[in-house]
Amino acid sequence: MRARIAASVVLAAGILLGTSACGFFAPQATLIQYNASDGVSGDVGDLDIRNGLLLSTDGELGNLVVSVVNHSDSAQSLLVQYQSSTGAVSHDVTVEPSSTITIGTEGAPSVIFEDMDSQPGALFPVFFQYGEETGIELLLPILTGSQDAYSSLLPTLAPTETPTATPTPTATPTPSTTPSA
């Protein structure tokens, strides 16, 4: 009888230890970092690039949508660079110290990419760098804006002023004086 009780206790302890010990060996899922939305992320020194993506209907004109977190005590000038069909294009974005800036959303500064020579659904390489820090190239997905959350963020170019033709001045005849008698 004692042998049965001892065997039952050992078996129960083995089962209990076996089922609860998996937490010692399995990684915690909450510690795994991942991109929870449609964009991609990366780090450059004290700047965190978060959820970067491009919105474009034709693959030629795109709106960069990204959040940048500055962990430093000084403002940083972030270089955003991409290769267009006409050559390298650079944009500078100032990120204030100890702050987060969102680019490309309503009421926020925007960075418009032109002549991208790509297509919606593709991954587009964009380089981020500041100061003397080593930069990072992220492959940003190009989305069409067909989702409701992105439909109002599609790119638009600022209207350019169309020059109006100025009429060429014409000479006005001067009255001639008539001799008096």
C-alpha positions as CSV (number, residue, x, y, z in Angstrom):
1,M,0.0,0.0,0.0
2,R,2.8,2.4,0.9
3,A,4.5,1.6,-2.4
4,R,1.3,2.6,-4.3
5,I,0.9,5.9,-2.5
6,A,4.6,6.7,-3.1
7,A,4.3,5.8,-6.8
8,S,1.2,7.9,-7.1
9,V,2.9,10.9,-5.4
10,V,6.0,10.5,-7.7
11,L,3.8,10.2,-10.8
12,A,1.7,13.3,-9.8
13,A,4.9,15.3,-9.1
14,G,6.3,14.2,-12.4
15,I,3.2,15.3,-14.3
16,L,3.0,18.6,-12.4
17,L,6.7,19.3,-13.0
18,G,6.5,18.3,-16.7
19,T,3.5,20.4,-17.5
20,S,4.6,23.5,-15.6
21,A,8.3,23.4,-16.4
22,C,7.7,24.3,-20.1
23,G,7.8,27.9,-19.1
24,F,11.5,27.5,-18.2
25,F,12.4,26.4,-21.7
26,A,10.0,28.1,-24.0
27,P,10.6,31.8,-24.9
28,Q,8.0,34.3,-23.8
29,A,5.9,35.4,-26.7
30,T,5.6,38.9,-25.3
31,L,9.3,39.5,-25.6
32,I,9.4,38.8,-29.3
33,Q,9.4,42.1,-31.3
34,Y,7.5,42.3,-34.5
35,N,5.8,44.8,-36.8
36,A,2.2,44.8,-35.8
37,S,0.9,46.8,-38.7
38,D,1.6,47.0,-42.5
39,G,4.9,48.8,-42.3
40,V,8.5,47.9,-41.4
41,S,10.8,49.2,-38.6
42,G,14.5,49.7,-37.9
43,D,16.9,51.6,-35.7
44,V,19.5,54.2,-36.5
45,G,21.5,55.2,-33.4
46,D,19.2,57.1,-31.1
47,L,16.4,57.2,-33.7
48,D,13.8,54.4,-34.0
49,I,12.1,54.2,-37.4
50,R,8.6,52.7,-36.9
51,N,5.9,51.3,-39.2
52,G,7.3,52.8,-42.4
53,L,5.3,52.3,-45.6
54,L,4.6,54.1,-48.9
55,L,1.1,54.9,-50.3
56,S,0.8,55.1,-54.0
57,T,-1.9,54.5,-56.6
58,D,0.5,54.2,-59.6
59,G,4.0,53.4,-58.2
60,E,5.4,56.8,-59.5
61,L,4.2,59.2,-56.8
62,G,4.2,58.0,-53.2
63,N,3.5,59.4,-49.7
64,L,6.0,58.2,-47.0
65,V,4.1,57.3,-43.8
66,V,6.4,56.6,-40.8
67,S,6.9,57.4,-37.2
68,V,10.3,58.4,-35.9
69,V,11.2,58.3,-32.2
70,N,14.2,60.4,-31.0
71,H,15.7,59.1,-27.7
72,S,18.5,61.6,-27.6
73,D,18.7,65.0,-25.8
74,S,19.3,66.9,-29.0
75,A,17.4,67.5,-32.3
76,Q,18.4,65.3,-35.2
77,S,18.2,65.9,-38.9
78,L,17.1,62.6,-40.4
79,L,18.1,62.0,-44.0
80,V,15.5,60.1,-46.0
81,Q,16.9,59.0,-49.4
82,Y,15.7,56.9,-52.3
83,Q,16.6,56.2,-55.9
84,S,14.2,57.6,-58.4
85,S,14.1,57.1,-62.1
86,T,16.1,60.3,-62.5
87,G,18.7,59.7,-59.7
88,A,19.1,59.8,-55.9
89,V,16.6,62.0,-54.1
90,S,17.1,63.2,-50.5
91,H,14.8,64.8,-48.0
92,D,15.7,66.1,-44.5
93,V,13.3,65.8,-41.6
94,T,14.1,67.4,-38.2
95,V,13.2,65.3,-35.2
96,E,13.1,67.2,-31.9
97,P,14.8,65.8,-28.8
98,S,13.0,63.2,-26.7
99,S,10.0,63.2,-29.0
100,T,8.1,61.2,-31.7
101,I,7.3,62.7,-35.1
102,T,4.8,61.1,-37.5
103,I,5.3,61.9,-41.2
104,G,2.7,61.6,-43.9
105,T,-0.5,61.7,-41.9
106,E,-3.1,64.4,-41.7
107,G,-1.8,67.5,-40.1
108,A,1.8,66.2,-40.1
109,P,4.7,67.1,-42.3
110,S,4.9,65.0,-45.5
111,V,7.6,63.6,-47.7
112,I,6.4,62.9,-51.2
113,F,8.4,60.5,-53.4
114,E,8.4,61.3,-57.1
115,D,9.5,59.2,-60.1
116,M,9.6,56.0,-58.0
117,D,9.5,53.7,-61.0
118,S,7.8,50.9,-59.0
119,Q,4.4,49.5,-58.5
120,P,1.9,49.0,-55.7
121,G,2.5,45.7,-53.9
122,A,6.3,45.9,-54.3
123,L,8.9,46.6,-51.7
124,F,10.7,49.9,-52.2
125,P,14.2,50.5,-50.7
126,V,14.5,53.7,-48.6
127,F,17.7,54.8,-46.7
128,F,17.5,56.5,-43.3
129,Q,20.5,58.1,-41.7
130,Y,21.5,61.0,-39.5
131,G,24.8,62.6,-38.3
132,E,27.7,60.2,-38.2
133,E,25.5,57.2,-37.4
134,T,25.5,54.2,-39.8
135,G,22.3,54.4,-41.8
136,I,19.8,51.6,-42.5
137,E,18.0,50.7,-45.7
138,L,14.4,49.5,-45.2
139,L,12.3,47.8,-47.8
140,L,9.0,49.7,-47.5
141,P,5.8,48.1,-48.8
142,I,3.9,50.2,-51.3
143,L,0.2,50.1,-50.6
144,T,-2.6,51.5,-52.8
145,G,-4.6,53.2,-50.1
146,S,-7.6,51.0,-50.8
147,Q,-8.0,50.4,-47.0
148,D,-10.1,53.0,-45.3
149,A,-7.3,53.9,-42.8
150,Y,-5.0,54.9,-45.7
151,S,-7.5,56.3,-48.3
152,S,-7.1,59.9,-47.1
153,L,-3.2,59.7,-47.0
154,L,-2.6,59.2,-50.8
155,P,0.0,61.6,-52.2
156,T,-0.9,64.8,-53.9
157,L,1.6,67.3,-55.3
158,A,1.4,70.9,-54.2
159,P,-0.2,72.9,-57.0
160,T,2.3,74.8,-59.1
161,E,1.7,78.3,-60.3
162,T,1.0,78.4,-64.0
163,P,2.6,81.4,-65.5
164,T,0.2,83.8,-67.3
165,A,1.1,85.4,-70.5
166,T,1.9,89.1,-70.1
167,P,0.9,91.2,-73.1
168,T,3.8,92.8,-74.8
169,P,3.6,96.6,-74.4
170,T,2.7,98.5,-77.5
171,A,4.0,102.0,-78.3
172,T,1.4,104.6,-77.8
173,P,1.5,107.4,-80.4
174,T,2.4,110.8,-78.9
175,P,0.3,113.7,-80.1
176,S,2.0,116.0,-82.4
177,T,2.0,119.7,-81.9
178,T,0.4,121.8,-84.5
179,P,2.0,125.2,-85.3
180,S,-0.1,128.1,-84.2
181,A,-0.7,131.0,-86.6
